[in-house]
Amino acid sequence: MSKTLLVCDCLVSQNLDAAALEVATGLRCATCYSSLCTDQIDIAAKAIAQGDVVIACQQEAHRFVALAEEMDASAPDFVDIRDRAGWTDDAGDTTPKMAALIADAALIPPAQKSFDIITEGTCLIVGTTDVALSAAEKLGEALSVTVLLAPGAEIIPTQSYDTVVGNLHQATGTLGRFEVRINEFQQSVSGGRGTPAMTPARDGALSYCDIILDLTGGVPLFPAPEKRDGYLRADPKGQGAVADAIFAASQLVGTFEKPFYIRMEPSLCAHSRAEKPACSNCLNVCPTGAIVSAGEHVSIDPMICAGCGACSAVCPSGAISYDAPSSDFVFRRIHTLASSYRAAGGKDATLLVHDDHGAQMISLSARYGRGLPAHVIPMEVEALAGFGHAEMVGALASGFARVDILLAPKTERDALVPQAELANAISPGTVALLDLVDPDALSDHLFGNAPMTAIASPILPLGTRRQIARLSAKALNPDAVTLPLPANAPYGAVIVDTAACTLCLACVSLCPSGALGDNVDLPQLRFQEDACLQCGLCANVCPEKAITLQPQFDLTDAAFTQSVLNEEEPFACIECGSLFGVKSTVEKISEKLAGNHAMFKNPDAARMIQMCDNCRINAQYHSDDNPFASGERPRPRTTDDYLSKRKDH
């Protein structure tokens, strides 16, 4: 036991068993204190001086950090077990839940990758004359401001900011690199008396800025405007909102660090092949427009990406994965919470997944309401929309009886709703989306849930998201062979109409995951269900429209082997007997072309259709109308030929 755990019952407002926590967590926990942040702070100071201490109080973390700085000691670690476990109306034992939360807090997240955004404070203000000019006056000293007014507006010369007129036609980009195009653009002419003269109006004027302050009150310039860095928008009728936007704009000068939220592997992307469309899941759910088509794969602009994680949840191939933190760390947290809870004697836990908004609701419920039940374990994540079906069923297979996801007002539901439907198709009735805004309603819902039983033999969630989803589905459905799934699920079979299929193998050549294959020795179309992404490329490229998709989960080992979807007898070359092509296809071509097409009026030419490549070339070479034939080969010139031309011989 290398670390010390300091627990405090916060003036005897929660029940804590220090001895039981020591056994459950493996940390030294001698006793339970009552006022570590005030009367007993000397005890905390002594523990901090010794190092390797975990203080079970998040509310007063700033106080203990300041104490460590005064002592020139390392800051302690912190974990909140009061709001999330101790303050509850549940009379049940909360020790297993506390042990799980402490174990989760002990995990070290991977280092986050980031990049710098540099902004020099060039700001464009758009709005009506009174509001825009007033904002410009306030920002003129902090930023380099340009005000864009409507055509016909009167310009008052000032040295504090620039003023132009026109209509903002288009805006692209993000903080530090906005690009705007203005129609009917006019600038004032310097000099002269009275109202300044204006330059001739022109369309398509291009300019750049670091910040856009939109005070028009109209339609936002960008999708999901609250997620666009550097784009500040306020209702011009709300003085408080305008003041907040002005203050926020004044702070956007300097160098800012932004995480790389997403990791992209273009080679795995199933977006398109040979200009035929396939998967567009990420394009359909991205709220900011950060994802665009880039040929056979998609491209993600990290400057525009807001890190919602929806794209990673719906990506069937793993080409897009959330990286702040990675899905591997999320599964580690899930396994740690579940296994620590069971090891401490807990049973049939519910995992409550939430973001920072949900954390505030839990805190309010704990302080003023009923709190959380003893079996409900909260897990805060950065990107709620990135918690997809793989994480949901992975949590169930790791030992949770139920998974509840607490939505926030701004949570992207376009991705979460179908992901929850898919998870419930794999494990019916075990995943729920909670769209609640009242802390008391949250507590009432969780206390009112009927108890559910967790899986008897939990799994260890290792591998890719697809692998974990399959492993979890098998663990949750031990007796099932095939699970039907909702439309657009990333797992399933390919159904081939053998009467229509000609075995052209166009689907094989373009399949991005290798689920469809051929046989080099025989005309066969082979399929491995485990590799199929259900991207639809095979159905789109099939010239005979012989392919349809069937969403399902084959839980048997047959999903890992190739099965034959269609096969035919090969054709034997009429000259050498070697096998080539498909017999029915060659016969059909011969029937349609022989004697009917100008190139195959000659019976000898028609026979070439039924020859292999080598024999066909030989037949063409020796035919009367040999396309390779030329005139008689010239006789090689010799020395005598050259000498005969010379006059001195």
Order of alpha helices (4+ residues) and beta strands (2+ residues): beta-alpha-beta-alpha-beta-alpha-beta-alpha-beta-beta-alpha-beta-beta-beta-beta-beta-beta-alpha-beta-beta-beta-beta-alpha-beta-beta-alpha-beta-alpha-beta-alpha-beta-alpha-beta-alpha-beta-alpha-alpha-beta-beta-alpha-beta-beta-alpha-beta-beta-beta-beta-alpha-alpha-alpha-alpha
